[in-house]
Amino acid sequence: MAERTEAGNGAARSARVLIIDDERSILDTVQILLRGEGFEVETMQNPREALAQLDDLAPDIVLTDIRMPGLSGLEVLAALREHDVEIPVILMTAQASLQSAVQAVNEGAFYYLQKPFSNAELVALCRRAAESRLLTRENKALKREIRRRDDSTSVRPAGRNRAFVDVVKLAEMVAPTDSTVLITGESGTGKEVVARYIHRLSERENGPFISVNCGALPENLLESELFGHVKGSFTGAHKDKDGLLVAARGGTFFLDEVAEMSPALQVKLLRAIQEREIVPVGATQTVDIDVRIIAATNRDLDQEIRRGTFRSDLYYRLNVIALHLPPLRDREDDIALLAEHFLRRLAADTGQDIQLSEDAVSALQHYDWPGNVRELENALERAAILTKGSTIALDSLPSRIVEPAPSPLISDRPAANPTLELVERAYILWVLQAEGGNKARAAEVLGIDPSTLYRKLSRYELSEA
């Protein structure tokens, strides 16, 4: 019992509780009680305002009254489950009935608490909810890690489209060599999946596969991460640190979004590839490296070279073997196959087999998929969560897929031969609008780090989009 109590207290200290009740006295009393037990507590009297601020409040547990003006506790429960099905929701009421209790549990409530309740009862219940939330997160993280490992050792990337199959065959041919590979294609087309597949088929499969997104880190931090540093080389460098290129010794190093590197770092990377050695930040001695380099980008490097933002000598070093992944809109014959693949993985996570209805498959095949395979996977995960039965119907898919945006008017279309910047700006704005202005989801669809998206928004004067 002692171990159980300690686990509960630990969970409490890291759990944030949102209390929704129209009575200020209840909010104040419960807030004081739970804060004294180590919980972080936020209170809201207006349930609609609470739901509107869920992303900012980020609760681990929600306590809500059932009878409130404007919105009932059961309606709050339904909205919370749509936002995050795994948040434990505890309903409180002074007018309990067997029927309402059964309804609450059937609709996914964690517990149904009748007022007045004892302090000990409420604290114990919140600790149980905190433990449940913590275990759910740990299990989810474990499943993702298992799925990531399964992906990295899968037999072959899924697809039967001729252009995609040709790319996979070429990857299989070059995998046993140590040649540098450059993978190009739009964001979300599966460049890292192909890179991991090459690693698994190579002589280095027993070595590490380490990846870094070059657009996700500031220049000085990226340099330290790649090449390492010596103690005292900059503020905060309290000890020597090996870079990722050294950590990947005997394995494969994947440089995602390599075009985001600064010219200065491009010079250091070129030397590392040519000489198979690096100089850590602040060091004077070189360090030998033994890695295979695979790089990827969603940019047109020929155009970047003409603009002077990417070194031609580095391009030729990286472009020994070129693989170009076709966008999903050009792989219509693969959409149903990929959907089945993702649903099988979701079934492994949830233990529930889920199928697509015929009209849902048709909608997926007629959508343009600007976010490519990653967008398809995210759409199916969302649909699976919203589906109560075993079949994903049309209304469970995102509205942008079911009701695609109409073609632009002639007057709205860009001029002939628009610049790459104009096309990228329009695409980013389109994805932002499709995701309702949510920058985190837009970055995920675009296949870039949020920090990279913010830089692009500033560059294209879209910060207020």
C-alpha positions in Angstrom: 0.0 0.0 0.0 2.9 2.4 0.8 4.3 2.0 -2.8 0.8 2.7 -4.2 0.5 5.9 -2.1 3.9 7.2 -3.2 3.0 6.6 -6.9 -0.2 8.4 -6.4 1.5 11.4 -4.7 4.1 11.5 -7.6 1.4 11.5 -10.2 -0.5 14.3 -8.2 2.6 16.6 -8.3 2.7 16.4 -12.1 -1.0 16.5 -12.8 -3.0 19.6 -13.8 -6.6 19.7 -12.8 -9.2 21.9 -14.5 -12.3 22.5 -12.3 -15.5 23.8 -14.1 -18.4 24.9 -11.8 -20.6 27.9 -11.9 -20.4 28.2 -8.1 -17.4 30.3 -7.0 -17.4 28.8 -3.5 -17.1 25.3 -4.8 -14.2 26.3 -7.1 -12.3 28.0 -4.3 -12.8 25.2 -1.8 -11.7 22.4 -4.2 -8.8 24.5 -5.5 -7.4 25.0 -2.0 -7.8 21.3 -1.2 -6.2 20.0 -4.4 -3.3 22.5 -4.4 -2.5 21.4 -0.8 -2.2 17.8 -2.1 0.3 18.8 -4.8 -1.9 19.2 -7.8 -1.7 22.2 -10.2 -5.2 23.6 -10.4 -7.1 25.9 -12.8 -10.7 27.0 -12.3 -13.4 28.2 -14.7 -16.9 29.3 -14.0 -18.0 29.4 -17.7 -17.9 26.0 -19.4 -17.8 27.5 -22.9 -14.8 29.6 -22.1 -13.1 26.6 -20.5 -13.6 24.5 -23.7 -12.3 27.4 -25.8 -9.1 27.5 -23.8 -8.3 23.8 -23.6 -5.2 24.0 -25.7 -3.8 26.7 -23.3 -5.0 25.1 -20.1 -3.8 21.6 -21.1 -5.5 19.7 -18.3 -4.6 16.2 -17.2 -7.9 15.8 -15.3 -11.2 17.7 -15.5 -13.7 18.0 -12.7 -17.0 19.5 -13.9 -20.4 20.1 -12.4 -23.3 18.6 -14.3 -25.9 21.3 -13.9 -24.5 24.7 -15.2 -26.2 27.5 -17.2 -25.4 27.5 -20.9 -23.8 24.0 -21.1 -24.3 20.8 -19.1 -21.6 18.7 -17.7 -22.5 15.9 -20.1 -22.0 18.3 -23.0 -18.7 19.3 -21.6 -17.8 15.6 -21.3 -18.7 15.1 -25.0 -16.6 18.1 -26.1 -13.6 16.9 -24.0 -13.7 13.4 -25.4 -13.6 14.9 -28.9 -10.7 17.1 -27.9 -8.7 14.3 -26.2 -10.4 11.0 -25.6 -7.9 10.0 -22.8 -8.5 12.9 -20.4 -10.1 11.5 -17.2 -13.4 13.5 -16.6 -15.0 13.4 -13.2 -18.6 14.6 -13.1 -20.0 16.3 -9.9 -23.6 16.8 -9.0 -25.8 17.5 -6.1 -28.8 15.8 -7.7 -27.5 12.3 -8.5 -29.6 9.6 -10.0 -28.9 6.0 -11.1 -29.9 6.9 -14.7 -27.6 10.0 -14.9 -24.7 8.0 -13.4 -25.1 5.2 -15.9 -25.4 7.7 -18.8 -22.2 9.5 -17.6 -20.2 6.3 -17.4 -21.5 5.1 -20.8 -20.4 8.3 -22.3 -16.9 8.0 -21.0 -16.8 9.7 -17.6 -13.9 8.5 -15.4 -16.2 8.7 -12.3 -19.5 10.2 -11.1 -19.2 12.1 -7.8 -22.2 13.1 -5.7 -22.1 16.3 -3.7 -21.4 16.7 -0.8 -18.3 14.6 -1.0 -15.5 14.2 1.5 -12.1 15.7 1.0 -10.5 12.3 1.3 -12.8 10.8 -1.4 -12.1 13.6 -3.9 -8.3 13.5 -3.3 -8.2 9.7 -3.7 -10.2 9.9 -6.9 -8.0 12.6 -8.4 -4.9 10.6 -7.6 -6.4 7.6 -9.3 -7.2 9.7 -12.3 -3.7 11.1 -12.3 -2.2 7.6 -12.2 -4.5 6.6 -15.1 -3.4 9.6 -17.2 0.2 8.9 -16.5 -0.1 5.2 -17.4 -2.0 6.1 -20.6 0.8 8.4 -21.6 3.5 5.8 -20.8 1.7 3.1 -22.8 1.1 5.4 -25.7 4.8 6.4 -25.8 5.8 2.7 -25.6 3.4 1.8 -28.5 4.8 4.6 -30.6 8.4 3.4 -29.9 7.4 -0.1 -30.9 5.6 1.2 -34.0 8.7 3.3 -34.9 10.9 0.2 -34.6 8.5 -1.9 -36.6 8.5 0.8 -39.3 12.3 0.8 -39.4 12.4 -2.9 -39.8 9.4 -3.4 -42.1 9.9 -5.6 -45.1 9.2 -2.8 -47.6 7.7 0.6 -47.8 4.0 0.2 -48.7 3.0 1.0 -52.3 2.5 -0.5 -55.7 2.4 2.7 -57.8 5.0 2.2 -60.6 7.0 5.4 -59.9 7.1 4.7 -56.2 8.1 1.0 -56.7 10.9 2.2 -59.0 12.2 4.4 -56.2 12.1 1.5 -53.7 13.9 -0.8 -56.2 16.7 1.8 -56.6 16.9 2.1 -52.8 17.3 -1.7 -52.6 20.1 -1.6 -55.2 22.1 1.1 -53.4 21.5 0.0 -49.8 24.4 -2.6 -49.7 26.9 0.1 -50.8 28.2 3.0 -48.7 27.2 5.6 -51.2 25.7 8.9 -50.1 22.0 9.2 -50.9 19.9 12.3 -51.5 16.2 11.8 -51.1 13.9 14.6 -52.5 10.2 15.0 -52.5 7.4 17.1 -50.9 6.9 17.2 -47.2 5.2 14.1 -45.9 6.1 11.8 -48.8 8.0 9.3 -46.5 11.6 10.4 -47.0 12.7 9.2 -43.5 10.8 5.9 -44.1 12.9 5.2 -47.2 16.1 6.3 -45.4 15.4 3.8 -42.6 14.7 1.1 -45.2 18.1 1.7 -46.8 19.7 1.5 -43.4 18.0 -1.9 -42.6 19.2 -3.4 -45.9 22.7 -2.1 -45.6 25.9 -3.6 -44.0 25.4 -1.1 -41.2 22.0 -2.4 -40.1 23.4 -3.4 -36.7 24.8 0.1 -36.1 22.7 3.1 -35.1 20.3 5.1 -37.3 20.4 8.7 -36.1 18.5 11.5 -37.7 18.3 15.3 -37.2 16.0 17.9 -38.7 18.3 20.7 -39.8 15.5 23.3 -39.8 14.5 22.5 -36.2 17.5 23.9 -34.4 19.2 27.3 -34.4 22.5 27.4 -36.3 24.8 27.4 -33.2 22.9 24.6 -31.5 22.8 22.5 -34.7 26.6 22.9 -35.1 27.1 21.6 -31.6 24.6 18.7 -32.1 26.3 17.6 -35.4 30.0 18.1 -34.6 30.1 18.1 -30.8 32.0 20.6 -28.7 34.8 20.9 -26.1 34.5 22.2 -22.6 34.5 26.0 -22.4 33.9 26.5 -26.1 30.8 28.6 -25.4 28.6 29.6 -22.5 27.0 26.5 -21.1 29.6 24.1 -22.5 30.5 22.6 -19.1 32.0 19.4 -20.5 33.1 17.8 -23.7 30.3 16.4 -25.8 30.5 14.1 -28.8 28.3 15.2 -31.8 25.7 13.0 -33.5 28.1 12.3 -36.4 30.3 10.6 -33.9 27.4 8.9 -32.1 26.3 7.4 -35.4 29.7 5.6 -35.9 29.2 2.4 -37.7 25.7 3.3 -38.7 23.7 5.7 -40.8 23.2 9.5 -40.3 20.1 11.0 -41.8 20.1 14.8 -42.4 16.5 15.8 -42.9 15.7 19.2 -44.5 19.4 19.7 -45.3 18.6 22.8 -47.4 17.8 24.6 -44.1 21.5 24.5 -43.1 23.4 27.8 -43.1 26.3 28.3 -45.6 28.8 28.1 -42.8 27.5 24.7 -41.6 27.4 23.5 -45.2 31.1 24.0 -45.4 31.7 21.9 -42.3 29.4 19.2 -43.5 31.2 19.1 -46.9 34.5 18.6 -45.2 33.0 15.8 -43.0 31.8 13.9 -46.1 35.0 14.4 -48.0 37.6 13.8 -45.3 35.5 11.5 -43.0 36.6 13.6 -40.1 35.1 16.5 -38.1 36.4 19.3 -35.8 34.2 19.8 -32.7 33.2 23.3 -31.8 36.2 24.9 -30.0 38.6 22.0 -30.7 41.8 22.0 -32.7 42.1 18.3 -33.2 40.1 16.3 -35.8 37.9 13.3 -34.9 37.4 10.5 -37.4 33.9 9.5 -38.3 32.5 6.3 -39.9 29.0 6.9 -41.0 26.9 6.6 -44.1 25.2 9.9 -45.0 21.6 10.1 -46.2 20.2 13.6 -46.8 16.7 14.7 -47.6 15.0 17.9 -48.7 11.6 19.2 -50.0 13.3 22.0 -51.9 14.6 22.3 -55.4 18.3 22.3 -54.8 19.1 23.4 -58.3 17.1 26.6 -57.7 18.6 27.0 -54.2 22.1 26.9 -55.8 21.1 29.5 -58.4 19.8 31.7 -55.5 23.1 31.2 -53.7 21.6 29.6 -50.6 23.0 26.1 -51.2 26.6 25.2 -52.1 27.0 23.4 -55.4 30.0 21.4 -54.2 27.9 20.0 -51.3 25.1 19.2 -53.6 27.3 17.1 -55.8 28.7 15.3 -52.7 25.2 14.5 -51.5 23.7 13.7 -54.9 25.7 10.6 -55.6 22.5 8.5 -55.6 19.3 10.5 -56.1 15.9 9.2 -55.1 12.8 11.3 -55.8 9.6 10.3 -54.0 6.4 11.1 -55.9 3.6 13.1 -54.1 0.6 11.1 -52.9 -1.7 12.9 -55.4 0.2 11.0 -58.1 -0.2 7.7 -56.3 -4.0 7.4 -56.3 -3.6 3.6 -56.7 -1.7 3.5 -53.4 -4.2 5.5 -51.2 -6.4 2.5 -50.3 -3.4 0.3 -49.7 -1.8 2.9 -47.4 -5.0 3.5 -45.6 -5.3 -0.2 -44.8 -1.7 -0.2 -43.6 -2.3 2.7 -41.2 -5.5 1.2 -39.9 -3.8 -2.1 -39.1 -1.2 -0.2 -37.1 -4.0 1.7 -35.3 -5.7 -1.7 -34.6 -2.5 -2.9 -33.0 -2.6 0.1 -30.7 -6.3 0.0 -29.8 -7.1 -3.7 -30.2 -10.0 -2.8 -32.4 -10.2 -3.7 -36.1 -11.4 -0.6 -38.0 -12.4 -0.6 -41.7 -13.2 2.2 -44.2 -16.6 2.5 -45.8 -16.7 2.5 -49.6 -17.6 6.2 -49.8 -14.8 7.0 -47.3 -12.3 5.2 -49.6 -13.7 7.2 -52.5 -13.3 10.5 -50.7 -9.7 9.6 -49.8 -8.9 8.8 -53.4 -10.4 12.0 -54.8 -8.6 14.3 -52.3 -5.5 16.2 -53.4 -3.4 15.4 -50.2 -1.2 18.5 -50.0 0.4 17.0 -46.8 0.9 13.7 -48.6 1.3 10.4 -46.7 1.7 12.1 -43.3 -1.6 13.9 -43.8 -3.3 10.6 -44.7 -2.0 9.0 -41.6 -3.1 11.9 -39.4 -6.6 12.0 -41.0 -7.1 8.3 -40.4 -5.9 8.4 -36.8 -8.4 11.3 -36.2 -11.2 9.4 -37.9 -10.5 6.2 -35.9 -10.8 8.1 -32.7 -14.1 9.7 -33.7 -15.6 6.4 -34.9 -17.7 4.6 -32.4 -18.1 1.4 -34.4 -15.8 -0.7 -36.5 -16.4 1.2 -39.8 -15.1 4.7 -40.6 -17.9 6.5 -42.3 -17.7 9.6 -44.5 -18.7 12.0 -41.7 -15.7 10.8 -39.5 -13.2 12.2 -42.0 -12.0 15.8 -41.8 -14.3 18.2 -43.6 -11.5 19.3 -46.0 -11.4 15.8 -47.4 -15.1 15.3 -47.6 -15.8 18.7 -49.0 -12.6 19.8 -50.9 -12.2 23.6 -51.4 -13.6 24.7 -54.8 -11.1 25.5 -57.6 -10.0 29.1 -57.5 -11.6 31.7 -59.7 -9.7 32.7 -62.8 -9.0 36.1 -61.2 -7.6 34.3 -58.1 -5.1 32.2 -59.9 -1.5 33.2 -59.8 0.3 34.5 -62.8 2.0 32.1 -65.2 5.4 30.7 -64.0 5.1 31.9 -60.3 8.3 31.9 -58.3 9.1 29.1 -55.8 8.7 31.6 -53.0 5.2 32.6 -54.2 4.2 28.9 -54.5 5.6 28.1 -51.0 3.9 31.1 -49.5 0.5 30.1 -51.0 0.9 26.5 -49.9 1.7 27.4 -46.3 -1.3 29.8 -46.2 -3.5 27.0 -47.7 -2.4 24.5 -45.1 -2.8 27.0 -42.2 -6.4 27.7 -43.4 -7.1 24.0 -43.8 -5.9 23.4 -40.2 -8.0 26.3 -38.8 -5.0 28.4 -38.0 -3.4 25.8 -35.7 0.3 26.3 -36.4 1.4 23.1 -34.6 -0.9 20.9 -36.8 0.1 23.0 -39.9 3.8 22.3 -39.2 3.0 18.6 -38.9 1.2 18.5 -42.2 3.9 20.5 -43.9 6.5 18.1 -42.5 8.6 20.8 -40.9 9.4 21.8 -37.3 7.2 24.5 -35.7 10.3 26.8 -35.4 10.9 26.5 -39.1 7.2 27.3 -39.8 7.4 30.5 -37.6 10.5 31.6 -39.5 8.7 31.1 -42.8 5.7 32.9 -41.6 7.9 35.9 -40.6 9.7 35.7 -43.9 6.5 35.7 -46.0 4.8 38.3 -43.7 2.2 35.7 -42.7 2.8 36.0 -38.9 -0.8 37.1 -38.3 -2.3 34.4 -40.6 
